[in-house]
Each structure stands twice: as structure tokens, then as C-alpha cells.
Amino acid sequence: MAEKLKFKQYKVPDLNFKQAIKKPIAIKCTQINEPFEVQTMEGTMKGKKGDWLMVGVDGEMYACDQSIFKKTYELL
């Protein structure tokens, strides 16, 4: 039986990568000013004060770190 492919964080494998741009899909979000928890498809996710509660295109909810939000999103 063949061994599963394994990829390690920050060690980009030598593969034929293509470039893609994330579609500009508007989602719902609100900044939470206290620590919080949200049930996600992967389990409980914790958010810190200042993180964002996001609602995805299929209604799924998750926390987004404030620093990632600033790099990734722009409020409409």
C-alpha cells in the first residue's frame, strides 16, 4: 500500500503550482470585543478580544484573528 502524501507547514513542496485569486464574495462579520467561542464544522474555535466572528457563504461560522482579518478583508 502506498504511503499518504504529507505536507508540512511552511515547507512548500516542489510541485507545479498554479496561481489563483480568491473570489470577491461578501460575507457577514462582526468584531467581538471580548474572548469568545464558536462551534465550527471542525469543533470549538476560540476567539480573542478584537477577533472577528465570520459567517461564510453556507452559513458556517468561525473566528478570524484580527491580524489575519486586516490582511485578508476590507469592510464594505
PDB file of N, H, CA, C and O in Angstrom:
ATOM      1  N   MET A   1       0.833  -1.176   0.000  1.00  0.00           N
ATOM      2  CA  MET A   1       0.000   0.000   0.000  1.00  0.00           C
ATOM      3  C   MET A   1       0.886   1.250   0.000  1.00  0.00           C
ATOM      4  O   MET A   1       1.853   1.334   0.757  1.00  0.00           O
ATOM      5  N   ALA A   2       0.552   2.201  -0.840  1.00  0.00           N
ATOM      6  H   ALA A   2      -0.234   2.133  -1.455  1.00  0.00           H
ATOM      7  CA  ALA A   2       1.361   3.414  -0.963  1.00  0.00           C
ATOM      8  C   ALA A   2       1.172   4.317   0.257  1.00  0.00           C
ATOM      9  O   ALA A   2       0.087   4.391   0.833  1.00  0.00           O
ATOM     10  N   GLU A   3       2.251   4.998   0.633  1.00  0.00           N
ATOM     11  H   GLU A   3       3.132   4.938   0.165  1.00  0.00           H
ATOM     12  CA  GLU A   3       2.196   5.906   1.771  1.00  0.00           C
ATOM     13  C   GLU A   3       1.469   7.191   1.368  1.00  0.00           C
ATOM     14  O   GLU A   3       1.602   7.649   0.233  1.00  0.00           O
ATOM     15  N   LYS A   4       0.699   7.774   2.295  1.00  0.00           N
ATOM     16  H   LYS A   4       0.590   7.402   3.217  1.00  0.00           H
ATOM     17  CA  LYS A   4      -0.026   9.020   2.035  1.00  0.00           C
ATOM     18  C   LYS A   4       0.949  10.153   1.826  1.00  0.00           C
ATOM     19  O   LYS A   4       2.035  10.174   2.406  1.00  0.00           O
ATOM     20  N   LEU A   5       0.552  11.095   0.992  1.00  0.00           N
ATOM     21  H   LEU A   5      -0.329  11.078   0.521  1.00  0.00           H
ATOM     22  CA  LEU A   5       1.335  12.314   0.844  1.00  0.00           C
ATOM     23  C   LEU A   5       1.216  13.115   2.124  1.00  0.00           C
ATOM     24  O   LEU A   5       0.137  13.198   2.711  1.00  0.00           O
ATOM     25  N   LYS A   6       2.318  13.707   2.560  1.00  0.00           N
ATOM     26  H   LYS A   6       3.195  13.640   2.083  1.00  0.00           H
ATOM     27  CA  LYS A   6       2.309  14.543   3.752  1.00  0.00           C
ATOM     28  C   LYS A   6       2.991  15.861   3.419  1.00  0.00           C
ATOM     29  O   LYS A   6       4.050  15.888   2.793  1.00  0.00           O
ATOM     30  N   PHE A   7       2.368  16.952   3.848  1.00  0.00           N
ATOM     31  H   PHE A   7       1.507  16.930   4.357  1.00  0.00           H
ATOM     32  CA  PHE A   7       2.920  18.282   3.630  1.00  0.00           C
ATOM     33  C   PHE A   7       3.069  18.969   4.973  1.00  0.00           C
ATOM     34  O   PHE A   7       2.168  18.911   5.809  1.00  0.00           O
ATOM     35  N   LYS A   8       4.209  19.622   5.184  1.00  0.00           N
ATOM     36  H   LYS A   8       4.941  19.669   4.504  1.00  0.00           H
ATOM     37  CA  LYS A   8       4.475  20.319   6.437  1.00  0.00           C
ATOM     38  C   LYS A   8       4.315  21.816   6.234  1.00  0.00           C
ATOM     39  O   LYS A   8       4.647  22.368   5.185  1.00  0.00           O
ATOM     40  N   GLN A   9       3.792  22.458   7.283  1.00  0.00           N
ATOM     41  H   GLN A   9       3.523  22.010   8.135  1.00  0.00           H
ATOM     42  CA  GLN A   9       3.571  23.891   7.255  1.00  0.00           C
ATOM     43  C   GLN A   9       4.864  24.636   6.922  1.00  0.00           C
ATOM     44  O   GLN A   9       5.917  24.345   7.489  1.00  0.00           O
ATOM     45  N   TYR A  10       4.782  25.582   6.016  1.00  0.00           N
ATOM     46  H   TYR A  10       3.926  25.819   5.555  1.00  0.00           H
ATOM     47  CA  TYR A  10       5.883  26.458   5.592  1.00  0.00           C
ATOM     48  C   TYR A  10       6.993  25.746   4.825  1.00  0.00           C
ATOM     49  O   TYR A  10       8.047  26.339   4.593  1.00  0.00           O
ATOM     50  N   LYS A  11       6.788  24.493   4.426  1.00  0.00           N
ATOM     51  H   LYS A  11       5.933  24.011   4.614  1.00  0.00           H
ATOM     52  CA  LYS A  11       7.761  23.797   3.580  1.00  0.00           C
ATOM     53  C   LYS A  11       7.045  23.495   2.267  1.00  0.00           C
ATOM     54  O   LYS A  11       6.464  22.423   2.093  1.00  0.00           O
ATOM     55  N   VAL A  12       7.097  24.457   1.346  1.00  0.00           N
ATOM     56  H   VAL A  12       7.569  25.327   1.486  1.00  0.00           H
ATOM     57  CA  VAL A  12       6.367  24.341   0.090  1.00  0.00           C
ATOM     58  C   VAL A  12       7.027  23.279  -0.786  1.00  0.00           C
ATOM     59  O   VAL A  12       8.212  23.383  -1.104  1.00  0.00           O
ATOM     60  N   PRO A  13       6.265  22.264  -1.173  1.00  0.00           N
ATOM     61  CA  PRO A  13       6.843  21.194  -1.989  1.00  0.00           C
ATOM     62  C   PRO A  13       7.121  21.663  -3.420  1.00  0.00           C
ATOM     63  O   PRO A  13       6.527  22.632  -3.894  1.00  0.00           O
ATOM     64  N   ASP A  14       8.011  20.977  -4.081  1.00  0.00           N
ATOM     65  H   ASP A  14       8.493  20.191  -3.695  1.00  0.00           H
ATOM     66  CA  ASP A  14       8.373  21.305  -5.462  1.00  0.00           C
ATOM     67  C   ASP A  14       7.343  20.677  -6.402  1.00  0.00           C
ATOM     68  O   ASP A  14       7.580  19.625  -6.996  1.00  0.00           O
ATOM     69  N   LEU A  15       6.200  21.342  -6.522  1.00  0.00           N
ATOM     70  H   LEU A  15       6.006  22.197  -6.039  1.00  0.00           H
ATOM     71  CA  LEU A  15       5.112  20.878  -7.388  1.00  0.00           C
ATOM     72  C   LEU A  15       4.789  21.959  -8.410  1.00  0.00           C
ATOM     73  O   LEU A  15       5.259  23.090  -8.286  1.00  0.00           O
ATOM     74  N   ASN A  16       4.006  21.626  -9.402  1.00  0.00           N
ATOM     75  H   ASN A  16       3.625  20.708  -9.503  1.00  0.00           H
ATOM     76  CA  ASN A  16       3.629  22.573 -10.444  1.00  0.00           C
ATOM     77  C   ASN A  16       2.419  23.392  -9.984  1.00  0.00           C
ATOM     78  O   ASN A  16       1.291  23.117 -10.391  1.00  0.00           O
ATOM     79  N   PHE A  17       2.658  24.406  -9.128  1.00  0.00           N
ATOM     80  H   PHE A  17       3.574  24.629  -8.796  1.00  0.00           H
ATOM     81  CA  PHE A  17       1.584  25.234  -8.600  1.00  0.00           C
ATOM     82  C   PHE A  17       1.068  26.203  -9.651  1.00  0.00           C
ATOM     83  O   PHE A  17       1.830  26.707 -10.476  1.00  0.00           O
ATOM     84  N   LYS A  18      -0.228  26.456  -9.614  1.00  0.00           N
ATOM     85  H   LYS A  18      -0.847  26.047  -8.944  1.00  0.00           H
ATOM     86  CA  LYS A  18      -0.869  27.480 -10.435  1.00  0.00           C
ATOM     87  C   LYS A  18      -1.199  28.640  -9.519  1.00  0.00           C
ATOM     88  O   LYS A  18      -1.167  28.493  -8.298  1.00  0.00           O
ATOM     89  N   GLN A  19      -1.516  29.788 -10.090  1.00  0.00           N
ATOM     90  H   GLN A  19      -1.542  29.907 -11.082  1.00  0.00           H
ATOM     91  CA  GLN A  19      -1.928  30.924  -9.283  1.00  0.00           C
ATOM     92  C   GLN A  19      -3.435  31.070  -9.367  1.00  0.00           C
ATOM     93  O   GLN A  19      -4.039  30.789 -10.402  1.00  0.00           O
ATOM     94  N   ALA A  20      -4.034  31.507  -8.280  1.00  0.00           N
ATOM     95  H   ALA A  20      -3.543  31.734  -7.439  1.00  0.00           H
ATOM     96  CA  ALA A  20      -5.470  31.733  -8.223  1.00  0.00           C
ATOM     97  C   ALA A  20      -5.742  32.936  -7.330  1.00  0.00           C
ATOM     98  O   ALA A  20      -4.968  33.245  -6.424  1.00  0.00           O
ATOM     99  N   ILE A  21      -6.839  33.598  -7.600  1.00  0.00           N
ATOM    100  H   ILE A  21      -7.468  33.347  -8.336  1.00  0.00           H
ATOM    101  CA  ILE A  21      -7.267  34.732  -6.785  1.00  0.00           C
ATOM    102  C   ILE A  21      -8.595  34.373  -6.153  1.00  0.00           C
ATOM    103  O   ILE A  21      -9.501  33.884  -6.828  1.00  0.00           O
ATOM    104  N   LYS A  22      -8.710  34.615  -4.860  1.00  0.00           N
ATOM    105  H   LYS A  22      -7.975  35.013  -4.311  1.00  0.00           H
ATOM    106  CA  LYS A  22      -9.938  34.331  -4.146  1.00  0.00           C
ATOM    107  C   LYS A  22     -11.062  35.203  -4.690  1.00  0.00           C
ATOM    108  O   LYS A  22     -10.885  36.405  -4.885  1.00  0.00           O
ATOM    109  N   LYS A  23     -12.217  34.594  -4.935  1.00  0.00           N
ATOM    110  H   LYS A  23     -12.361  33.617  -4.776  1.00  0.00           H
ATOM    111  CA  LYS A  23     -13.361  35.333  -5.457  1.00  0.00           C
ATOM    112  C   LYS A  23     -13.817  36.379  -4.451  1.00  0.00           C
ATOM    113  O   LYS A  23     -13.819  36.126  -3.247  1.00  0.00           O
ATOM    114  N   PRO A  24     -14.199  37.547  -4.937  1.00  0.00           N
ATOM    115  CA  PRO A  24     -14.662  38.604  -4.024  1.00  0.00           C
ATOM    116  C   PRO A  24     -16.118  38.369  -3.608  1.00  0.00           C
ATOM    117  O   PRO A  24     -17.039  38.976  -4.153  1.00  0.00           O
ATOM    118  N   ILE A  25     -16.302  37.481  -2.636  1.00  0.00           N
ATOM    119  H   ILE A  25     -15.554  36.987  -2.193  1.00  0.00           H
ATOM    120  CA  ILE A  25     -17.636  37.146  -2.158  1.00  0.00           C
ATOM    121  C   ILE A  25     -17.845  37.825  -0.812  1.00  0.00           C
ATOM    122  O   ILE A  25     -17.061  37.633   0.117  1.00  0.00           O
ATOM    123  N   ALA A  26     -18.898  38.615  -0.712  1.00  0.00           N
ATOM    124  H   ALA A  26     -19.536  38.771  -1.466  1.00  0.00           H
ATOM    125  CA  ALA A  26     -19.194  39.311   0.538  1.00  0.00           C
ATOM    126  C   ALA A  26     -19.729  38.309   1.560  1.00  0.00           C
ATOM    127  O   ALA A  26     -20.575  37.471   1.247  1.00  0.00           O
ATOM    128  N   ILE A  27     -19.223  38.413   2.776  1.00  0.00           N
ATOM    129  H   ILE A  27     -18.536  39.094   3.031  1.00  0.00           H
ATOM    130  CA  ILE A  27     -19.696  37.576   3.878  1.00  0.00           C
ATOM    131  C   ILE A  27     -20.094  38.490   5.029  1.00  0.00           C
ATOM    132  O   ILE A  27     -19.803  39.686   5.012  1.00  0.00           O
ATOM    133  N   LYS A  28     -20.752  37.924   6.017  1.00  0.00           N
ATOM    134  H   LYS A  28     -20.988  36.953   6.030  1.00  0.00           H
ATOM    135  CA  LYS A  28     -21.110  38.682   7.213  1.00  0.00           C
ATOM    136  C   LYS A  28     -19.988  38.547   8.229  1.00  0.00           C
ATOM    137  O   LYS A  28     -19.371  37.488   8.342  1.00  0.00           O
ATOM    138  N   CYS A  29     -19.721  39.626   8.974  1.00  0.00           N
ATOM    139  H   CYS A  29     -20.222  40.487   8.882  1.00  0.00           H
ATOM    140  CA  CYS A  29     -18.707  39.576  10.013  1.00  0.00           C
ATOM    141  C   CYS A  29     -19.000  40.649  11.043  1.00  0.00           C
ATOM    142  O   CYS A  29     -19.613  41.672  10.736  1.00  0.00           O
ATOM    143  N   THR A  30     -18.557  40.408  12.267  1.00  0.00           N
ATOM    144  H   THR A  30     -18.060  39.577  12.517  1.00  0.00           H
ATOM    145  CA  THR A  30     -18.657  41.403  13.320  1.00  0.00           C
ATOM    146  C   THR A  30     -17.478  41.229  14.265  1.00  0.00           C
ATOM    147  O   THR A  30     -17.087  40.106  14.584  1.00  0.00           O
ATOM    148  N   GLN A  31     -16.924  42.329  14.705  1.00  0.00           N
ATOM    149  H   GLN A  31     -17.241  43.242  14.446  1.00  0.00           H
ATOM    150  CA  GLN A  31     -15.796  42.276  15.636  1.00  0.00           C
ATOM    151  C   GLN A  31     -16.344  42.095  17.049  1.00  0.00           C
ATOM    152  O   GLN A  31     -17.278  42.788  17.453  1.00  0.00           O
ATOM    153  N   ILE A  32     -15.762  41.164  17.795  1.00  0.00           N
ATOM    154  H   ILE A  32     -15.004  40.601  17.467  1.00  0.00           H
ATOM    155  CA  ILE A  32     -16.198  40.845  19.146  1.00  0.00           C
ATOM    156  C   ILE A  32     -15.162  41.407  20.119  1.00  0.00           C
ATOM    157  O   ILE A  32     -13.967  41.148  19.982  1.00  0.00           O
ATOM    158  N   ASN A  33     -15.623  42.165  21.085  1.00  0.00           N
ATOM    159  H   ASN A  33     -16.594  42.376  21.196  1.00  0.00           H
ATOM    160  CA  ASN A  33     -14.701  42.850  21.999  1.00  0.00           C
ATOM    161  C   ASN A  33     -14.518  42.151  23.341  1.00  0.00           C
ATOM    162  O   ASN A  33     -14.299  42.797  24.365  1.00  0.00           O
ATOM    163  N   GLU A  34     -14.609  40.834  23.323  1.00  0.00           N
ATOM    164  H   GLU A  34     -14.787  40.309  22.490  1.00  0.00           H
ATOM    165  CA  GLU A  34     -14.299  40.015  24.494  1.00  0.00           C
ATOM    166  C   GLU A  34     -13.968  38.611  23.990  1.00  0.00           C
ATOM    167  O   GLU A  34     -14.351  38.263  22.873  1.00  0.00           O
ATOM    168  N   PRO A  35     -13.274  37.804  24.773  1.00  0.00           N
ATOM    169  CA  PRO A  35     -12.988  36.431  24.342  1.00  0.00           C
ATOM    170  C   PRO A  35     -14.296  35.685  24.066  1.00  0.00           C
ATOM    171  O   PRO A  35     -15.300  35.908  24.743  1.00  0.00           O
ATOM    172  N   PHE A  36     -14.276  34.799  23.066  1.00  0.00           N
ATOM    173  H   PHE A  36     -13.461  34.619  22.516  1.00  0.00           H
ATOM    174  CA  PHE A  36     -15.486  34.064  22.710  1.00  0.00           C
ATOM    175  C   PHE A  36     -15.148  32.692  22.142  1.00  0.00           C
ATOM    176  O   PHE A  36     -13.999  32.414  21.798  1.00  0.00           O
ATOM    177  N   GLU A  37     -16.156  31.847  22.050  1.00  0.00           N
ATOM    178  H   GLU A  37     -17.089  32.073  22.330  1.00  0.00           H
ATOM    179  CA  GLU A  37     -16.038  30.529  21.437  1.00  0.00           C
ATOM    180  C   GLU A  37     -17.153  30.382  20.411  1.00  0.00           C
ATOM    181  O   GLU A  37     -18.244  30.924  20.589  1.00  0.00           O
ATOM    182  N   VAL A  38     -16.880  29.657  19.350  1.00  0.00           N
ATOM    183  H   VAL A  38     -15.994  29.217  19.206  1.00  0.00           H
ATOM    184  CA  VAL A  38     -17.889  29.394  18.327  1.00  0.00           C
ATOM    185  C   VAL A  38     -17.763  27.931  17.891  1.00  0.00           C
ATOM    186  O   VAL A  38     -16.658  27.428  17.691  1.00  0.00           O
ATOM    187  N   GLN A  39     -18.893  27.266  17.749  1.00  0.00           N
ATOM    188  H   GLN A  39     -19.791  27.675  17.911  1.00  0.00           H
ATOM    189  CA  GLN A  39     -18.902  25.890  17.250  1.00  0.00           C
ATOM    190  C   GLN A  39     -18.730  25.931  15.737  1.00  0.00           C
ATOM    191  O   GLN A  39     -19.528  26.555  15.037  1.00  0.00           O
ATOM    192  N   THR A  40     -17.695  25.268  15.231  1.00  0.00           N
ATOM    193  H   THR A  40     -17.047  24.761  15.800  1.00  0.00           H
ATOM    194  CA  THR A  40     -17.441  25.211  13.792  1.00  0.00           C
ATOM    195  C   THR A  40     -17.611  23.773  13.315  1.00  0.00           C
ATOM    196  O   THR A  40     -17.868  22.868  14.108  1.00  0.00           O
ATOM    197  N   MET A  41     -17.465  23.581  12.017  1.00  0.00           N
ATOM    198  H   MET A  41     -17.257  24.317  11.372  1.00  0.00           H
ATOM    199  CA  MET A  41     -17.557  22.238  11.450  1.00  0.00           C
ATOM    200  C   MET A  41     -16.423  21.350  11.956  1.00  0.00           C
ATOM    201  O   MET A  41     -16.546  20.125  11.953  1.00  0.00           O
ATOM    202  N   GLU A  42     -15.314  21.965  12.393  1.00  0.00           N
ATOM    203  H   GLU A  42     -15.215  22.960  12.396  1.00  0.00           H
ATOM    204  CA  GLU A  42     -14.156  21.209  12.879  1.00  0.00           C
ATOM    205  C   GLU A  42     -14.114  21.093  14.395  1.00  0.00           C
ATOM    206  O   GLU A  42     -13.220  20.441  14.933  1.00  0.00           O
ATOM    207  N   GLY A  43     -15.062  21.711  15.097  1.00  0.00           N
ATOM    208  H   GLY A  43     -15.789  22.241  14.660  1.00  0.00           H
ATOM    209  CA  GLY A  43     -15.069  21.692  16.556  1.00  0.00           C
ATOM    210  C   GLY A  43     -15.133  23.105  17.106  1.00  0.00           C
ATOM    211  O   GLY A  43     -15.427  24.050  16.374  1.00  0.00           O
ATOM    212  N   THR A  44     -14.860  23.249  18.388  1.00  0.00           N
ATOM    213  H   THR A  44     -14.621  22.482  18.983  1.00  0.00           H
ATOM    214  CA  THR A  44     -14.929  24.558  19.028  1.00  0.00           C
ATOM    215  C   THR A  44     -13.692  25.387  18.689  1.00  0.00           C
ATOM    216  O   THR A  44     -12.562  24.910  18.796  1.00  0.00           O
ATOM    217  N   MET A  45     -13.921  26.621  18.284  1.00  0.00           N
ATOM    218  H   MET A  45     -14.839  27.009  18.197  1.00  0.00           H
ATOM    219  CA  MET A  45     -12.839  27.542  17.940  1.00  0.00           C
ATOM    220  C   MET A  45     -12.910  28.717  18.908  1.00  0.00           C
ATOM    221  O   MET A  45     -13.992  29.242  19.175  1.00  0.00           O
ATOM    222  N   LYS A  46     -11.771  29.126  19.429  1.00  0.00           N
ATOM    223  H   LYS A  46     -10.892  28.701  19.212  1.00  0.00           H
ATOM    224  CA  LYS A  46     -11.730  30.238  20.372  1.00  0.00           C
ATOM    225  C   LYS A  46     -11.282  31.510  19.667  1.00  0.00           C
ATOM    226  O   LYS A  46     -10.384  31.497  18.826  1.00  0.00           O
ATOM    227  N   GLY A  47     -11.928  32.596  20.031  1.00  0.00           N
ATOM    228  H   GLY A  47     -12.658  32.607  20.714  1.00  0.00           H
ATOM    229  CA  GLY A  47     -11.546  33.910  19.532  1.00  0.00           C
ATOM    230  C   GLY A  47     -11.102  34.777  20.695  1.00  0.00           C
ATOM    231  O   GLY A  47     -11.598  34.634  21.813  1.00  0.00           O
ATOM    232  N   LYS A  48     -10.164  35.679  20.427  1.00  0.00           N
ATOM    233  H   LYS A  48      -9.761  35.796  19.519  1.00  0.00           H
ATOM    234  CA  LYS A  48      -9.681  36.602  21.444  1.00  0.00           C
ATOM    235  C   LYS A  48     -10.429  37.928  21.330  1.00  0.00           C
ATOM    236  O   LYS A  48     -11.113  38.174  20.336  1.00  0.00           O
ATOM    237  N   LYS A  49     -10.302  38.773  22.334  1.00  0.00           N
ATOM    238  H   LYS A  49      -9.747  38.574  23.141  1.00  0.00           H
ATOM    239  CA  LYS A  49     -10.869  40.113  22.277  1.00  0.00           C
ATOM    240  C   LYS A  49     -10.344  40.806  21.019  1.00  0.00           C
ATOM    241  O   LYS A  49      -9.135  40.831  20.786  1.00  0.00           O
ATOM    242  N   GLY A  50     -11.233  41.361  20.216  1.00  0.00           N
ATOM    243  H   GLY A  50     -12.215  41.341  20.406  1.00  0.00           H
ATOM    244  CA  GLY A  50     -10.841  42.050  18.991  1.00  0.00           C
ATOM    245  C   GLY A  50     -10.893  41.189  17.747  1.00  0.00           C
ATOM    246  O   GLY A  50     -10.810  41.715  16.637  1.00  0.00           O
ATOM    247  N   ASP A  51     -11.031  39.867  17.901  1.00  0.00           N
ATOM    248  H   ASP A  51     -11.098  39.440  18.803  1.00  0.00           H
ATOM    249  CA  ASP A  51     -11.157  38.985  16.740  1.00  0.00           C
ATOM    250  C   ASP A  51     -12.543  39.140  16.127  1.00  0.00           C
ATOM    251  O   ASP A  51     -13.418  39.781  16.709  1.00  0.00           O
ATOM    252  N   TRP A  52     -12.734  38.563  14.979  1.00  0.00           N
ATOM    253  H   TRP A  52     -12.024  38.042  14.506  1.00  0.00           H
ATOM    254  CA  TRP A  52     -13.981  38.698  14.227  1.00  0.00           C
ATOM    255  C   TRP A  52     -14.739  37.381  14.191  1.00  0.00           C
ATOM    256  O   TRP A  52     -14.150  36.310  14.048  1.00  0.00           O
ATOM    257  N   LEU A  53     -16.060  37.482  14.323  1.00  0.00           N
ATOM    258  H   LEU A  53     -16.538  38.352  14.439  1.00  0.00           H
ATOM    259  CA  LEU A  53     -16.947  36.339  14.124  1.00  0.00           C
ATOM    260  C   LEU A  53     -17.431  36.429  12.685  1.00  0.00           C
ATOM    261  O   LEU A  53     -18.058  37.412  12.290  1.00  0.00           O
ATOM    262  N   MET A  54     -17.136  35.399  11.909  1.00  0.00           N
ATOM    263  H   MET A  54     -16.627  34.600  12.230  1.00  0.00           H
ATOM    264  CA  MET A  54     -17.439  35.386  10.478  1.00  0.00           C
ATOM    265  C   MET A  54     -18.578  34.407  10.197  1.00  0.00           C
ATOM    266  O   MET A  54     -18.701  33.376  10.858  1.00  0.00           O
ATOM    267  N   VAL A  55     -19.407  34.743   9.211  1.00  0.00           N
ATOM    268  H   VAL A  55     -19.308  35.581   8.675  1.00  0.00           H
ATOM    269  CA  VAL A  55     -20.452  33.845   8.735  1.00  0.00           C
ATOM    270  C   VAL A  55     -20.189  33.644   7.246  1.00  0.00           C
ATOM    271  O   VAL A  55     -20.299  34.586   6.460  1.00  0.00           O
ATOM    272  N   GLY A  56     -19.843  32.424   6.860  1.00  0.00           N
ATOM    273  H   GLY A  56     -19.754  31.659   7.498  1.00  0.00           H
ATOM    274  CA  GLY A  56     -19.475  32.119   5.480  1.00  0.00           C
ATOM    275  C   GLY A  56     -20.679  32.007   4.554  1.00  0.00           C
ATOM    276  O   GLY A  56     -21.820  32.193   4.976  1.00  0.00           O
ATOM    277  N   VAL A  57     -20.412  31.704   3.296  1.00  0.00           N
ATOM    278  H   VAL A  57     -19.485  31.553   2.954  1.00  0.00           H
ATOM    279  CA  VAL A  57     -21.450  31.674   2.262  1.00  0.00           C
ATOM    280  C   VAL A  57     -22.492  30.592   2.488  1.00  0.00           C
ATOM    281  O   VAL A  57     -23.605  30.705   1.975  1.00  0.00           O
ATOM    282  N   ASP A  58     -22.171  29.556   3.234  1.00  0.00           N
ATOM    283  H   ASP A  58     -21.267  29.464   3.651  1.00  0.00           H
ATOM    284  CA  ASP A  58     -23.128  28.494   3.522  1.00  0.00           C
ATOM    285  C   ASP A  58     -23.677  28.583   4.940  1.00  0.00           C
ATOM    286  O   ASP A  58     -24.286  27.630   5.427  1.00  0.00           O
ATOM    287  N   GLY A  59     -23.468  29.725   5.611  1.00  0.00           N
ATOM    288  H   GLY A  59     -22.974  30.499   5.215  1.00  0.00           H
ATOM    289  CA  GLY A  59     -23.968  29.911   6.961  1.00  0.00           C
ATOM    290  C   GLY A  59     -23.044  29.395   8.045  1.00  0.00           C
ATOM    291  O   GLY A  59     -23.371  29.496   9.228  1.00  0.00           O
ATOM    292  N   GLU A  60     -21.891  28.839   7.671  1.00  0.00           N
ATOM    293  H   GLU A  60     -21.625  28.757   6.710  1.00  0.00           H
ATOM    294  CA  GLU A  60     -20.932  28.332   8.650  1.00  0.00           C
ATOM    295  C   GLU A  60     -20.290  29.505   9.389  1.00  0.00           C
ATOM    296  O   GLU A  60     -20.020  30.548   8.793  1.00  0.00           O
ATOM    297  N   MET A  61     -20.051  29.333  10.670  1.00  0.00           N
ATOM    298  H   MET A  61     -20.270  28.486  11.154  1.00  0.00           H
ATOM    299  CA  MET A  61     -19.448  30.396  11.471  1.00  0.00           C
ATOM    300  C   MET A  61     -18.055  29.980  11.933  1.00  0.00           C
ATOM    301  O   MET A  61     -17.788  28.801  12.168  1.00  0.00           O
ATOM    302  N   TYR A  62     -17.178  30.966  12.057  1.00  0.00           N
ATOM    303  H   TYR A  62     -17.395  31.923  11.866  1.00  0.00           H
ATOM    304  CA  TYR A  62     -15.821  30.718  12.518  1.00  0.00           C
ATOM    305  C   TYR A  62     -15.216  32.026  13.013  1.00  0.00           C
ATOM    306  O   TYR A  62     -15.703  33.107  12.684  1.00  0.00           O
ATOM    307  N   ALA A  63     -14.164  31.924  13.795  1.00  0.00           N
ATOM    308  H   ALA A  63     -13.768  31.045  14.062  1.00  0.00           H
ATOM    309  CA  ALA A  63     -13.441  33.088  14.297  1.00  0.00           C
ATOM    310  C   ALA A  63     -12.300  33.422  13.340  1.00  0.00           C
ATOM    311  O   ALA A  63     -11.690  32.534  12.745  1.00  0.00           O
ATOM    312  N   CYS A  64     -12.026  34.707  13.205  1.00  0.00           N
ATOM    313  H   CYS A  64     -12.521  35.428  13.689  1.00  0.00           H
ATOM    314  CA  CYS A  64     -10.906  35.164  12.381  1.00  0.00           C
ATOM    315  C   CYS A  64     -10.065  36.114  13.217  1.00  0.00           C
ATOM    316  O   CYS A  64     -10.564  37.121  13.720  1.00  0.00           O
ATOM    317  N   ASP A  65      -8.792  35.790  13.364  1.00  0.00           N
ATOM    318  H   ASP A  65      -8.386  34.972  12.956  1.00  0.00           H
ATOM    319  CA  ASP A  65      -7.867  36.624  14.116  1.00  0.00           C
ATOM    320  C   ASP A  65      -7.824  38.031  13.512  1.00  0.00           C
ATOM    321  O   ASP A  65      -7.857  38.190  12.292  1.00  0.00           O
ATOM    322  N   GLN A  66      -7.751  39.040  14.370  1.00  0.00           N
ATOM    323  H   GLN A  66      -7.724  38.910  15.361  1.00  0.00           H
ATOM    324  CA  GLN A  66      -7.739  40.436  13.931  1.00  0.00           C
ATOM    325  C   GLN A  66      -6.634  40.712  12.910  1.00  0.00           C
ATOM    326  O   GLN A  66      -6.876  41.405  11.922  1.00  0.00           O
ATOM    327  N   SER A  67      -5.428  40.185  13.127  1.00  0.00           N
ATOM    328  H   SER A  67      -5.231  39.622  13.929  1.00  0.00           H
ATOM    329  CA  SER A  67      -4.316  40.452  12.199  1.00  0.00           C
ATOM    330  C   SER A  67      -4.568  39.816  10.832  1.00  0.00           C
ATOM    331  O   SER A  67      -4.213  40.401   9.808  1.00  0.00           O
ATOM    332  N   ILE A  68      -5.168  38.640  10.801  1.00  0.00           N
ATOM    333  H   ILE A  68      -5.456  38.164  11.633  1.00  0.00           H
ATOM    334  CA  ILE A  68      -5.493  37.985   9.525  1.00  0.00           C
ATOM    335  C   ILE A  68      -6.620  38.740   8.826  1.00  0.00           C
ATOM    336  O   ILE A  68      -6.598  38.917   7.608  1.00  0.00           O
ATOM    337  N   PHE A  69      -7.604  39.186   9.609  1.00  0.00           N
ATOM    338  H   PHE A  69      -7.621  39.043  10.598  1.00  0.00           H
ATOM    339  CA  PHE A  69      -8.709  39.950   9.039  1.00  0.00           C
ATOM    340  C   PHE A  69      -8.178  41.185   8.313  1.00  0.00           C
ATOM    341  O   PHE A  69      -8.595  41.469   7.190  1.00  0.00           O
ATOM    342  N   LYS A  70      -7.257  41.924   8.950  1.00  0.00           N
ATOM    343  H   LYS A  70      -6.919  41.693   9.862  1.00  0.00           H
ATOM    344  CA  LYS A  70      -6.698  43.143   8.351  1.00  0.00           C
ATOM    345  C   LYS A  70      -5.980  42.860   7.029  1.00  0.00           C
ATOM    346  O   LYS A  70      -6.038  43.671   6.105  1.00  0.00           O
ATOM    347  N   LYS A  71      -5.304  41.711   6.939  1.00  0.00           N
ATOM    348  H   LYS A  71      -5.257  41.052   7.689  1.00  0.00           H
ATOM    349  CA  LYS A  71      -4.556  41.363   5.727  1.00  0.00           C
ATOM    350  C   LYS A  71      -5.465  40.838   4.614  1.00  0.00           C
ATOM    351  O   LYS A  71      -5.132  40.946   3.434  1.00  0.00           O
ATOM    352  N   THR A  72      -6.612  40.270   4.991  1.00  0.00           N
ATOM    353  H   THR A  72      -6.883  40.183   5.950  1.00  0.00           H
ATOM    354  CA  THR A  72      -7.437  39.498   4.051  1.00  0.00           C
ATOM    355  C   THR A  72      -8.731  40.169   3.630  1.00  0.00           C
ATOM    356  O   THR A  72      -9.205  39.969   2.512  1.00  0.00           O
ATOM    357  N   TYR A  73      -9.301  40.962   4.520  1.00  0.00           N
ATOM    358  H   TYR A  73      -8.916  41.125   5.428  1.00  0.00           H
ATOM    359  CA  TYR A  73     -10.633  41.516   4.278  1.00  0.00           C
ATOM    360  C   TYR A  73     -10.637  43.038   4.242  1.00  0.00           C
ATOM    361  O   TYR A  73      -9.761  43.695   4.804  1.00  0.00           O
ATOM    362  N   GLU A  74     -11.645  43.577   3.569  1.00  0.00           N
ATOM    363  H   GLU A  74     -12.357  43.043   3.113  1.00  0.00           H
ATOM    364  CA  GLU A  74     -11.892  45.000   3.554  1.00  0.00           C
ATOM    365  C   GLU A  74     -13.380  45.186   3.790  1.00  0.00           C
ATOM    366  O   GLU A  74     -14.196  44.603   3.077  1.00  0.00           O
ATOM    367  N   LEU A  75     -13.743  45.990   4.782  1.00  0.00           N
ATOM    368  H   LEU A  75     -13.080  46.464   5.361  1.00  0.00           H
ATOM    369  CA  LEU A  75     -15.160  46.202   5.072  1.00  0.00           C
ATOM    370  C   LEU A  75     -15.819  46.958   3.913  1.00  0.00           C
ATOM    371  O   LEU A  75     -15.214  47.850   3.317  1.00  0.00           O
ATOM    372  N   LEU A  76     -17.041  46.597   3.611  1.00  0.00           N
ATOM    373  H   LEU A  76     -17.532  45.872   4.095  1.00  0.00           H
ATOM    374  CA  LEU A  76     -17.792  47.248   2.533  1.00  0.00           C
ATOM    375  C   LEU A  76     -18.537  48.454   3.055  1.00  0.00           C
ATOM    376  O   LEU A  76     -19.226  49.132   2.293  1.00  0.00           O
TER     377      LEU A  76
END
